[in-house]
Amino acid sequence: MVSPTREYCKRCGKIGLGDFHSPIWKEVAGPVWEHSCLCVWCFGVLGDERGIAWEAGLVWRPLSLVNHLAAESE
């Protein structure tokens, strides 16, 4: 079996369940987290803590472990 290589969130330590992009990444993540891998949950929490409507423009591509492993084995 292939070991998964999905990134772990540097804030909560959980494995990422997909990839996401936000046009306001730096504003939400702030200087502490802007160069780190964050899960969408932590991104939302940081946005809420900063009083930012973080879902605006957010594009999330969920990826199950099964499909992730299939893509890596190709």
KOLLUM-458317 format. One record per residue (C-alpha): residue in three letters; x, y, z. Coordinates in steps of 0.25 Angstrom, whole numbers. Example, Ala and Ser with C-alpha at 12.3 -4.5 7.8 and 13.67 -1.06 7.14 Angstrom:
 type    px    py    pz
  Ala    49   -18    31
  Ser    55    -4    29
//
This chain:
 type    px    py    pz
  Met     0     0     0
  Val     5    14    -3
  Ser     6    23     9
  Pro    -2    36     7
  Thr     5    49     5
  Arg    -6    59     8
  Glu    -1    71    17
  Tyr    -4    72    31
  Cys   -10    85    36
  Lys     1    93    44
  Arg    -9    99    53
  Cys   -17    87    58
  Gly    -9    75    53
  Lys   -20    68    45
  Ile   -18    63    31
  Gly   -24    72    20
  Leu   -36    66    14
  Gly   -34    74     1
  Asp   -28    86    -5
  Phe   -34   100    -4
  His   -31   114   -10
  Ser   -35   128    -4
  Pro   -32   141   -10
  Ile   -31   147     4
  Trp   -22   136     9
  Lys   -12   146    15
  Glu   -22   154    22
  Val   -29   142    28
  Ala   -16   134    32
  Gly    -8   147    37
  Pro     7   147    38
  Val     8   135    47
  Trp     1   125    38
  Glu     2   131    24
  His    14   122    20
  Ser     8   110    26
  Cys    -2    99    22
  Leu   -15   101    28
  Cys   -28    92    27
  Val   -40    99    23
  Trp   -46    98    37
  Cys   -35   105    43
  Phe   -35   115    32
  Gly   -50   118    36
  Val   -47   119    51
  Leu   -36   129    48
  Gly   -45   137    39
  Asp   -56   137    50
  Glu   -46   141    61
  Arg   -42   153    52
  Gly   -56   157    48
  Ile   -54   154    33
  Ala   -64   148    24
  Trp   -54   137    20
  Glu   -63   129    11
  Ala   -64   140     0
  Gly   -57   134   -12
  Leu   -53   121    -5
  Val   -51   109   -15
  Trp   -49    96    -8
  Arg   -46    83   -15
  Pro   -49    71    -5
  Leu   -41    59    -7
  Ser   -44    45     0
  Leu   -32    36     4
  Val   -36    26    -6
  Asn   -35    35   -18
  His   -23    42   -13
  Leu   -16    28   -12
  Ala   -21    24   -26
  Ala   -15    37   -32
  Glu    -2    35   -25
  Ser     0    21   -30
  Glu    -2    25   -44
//
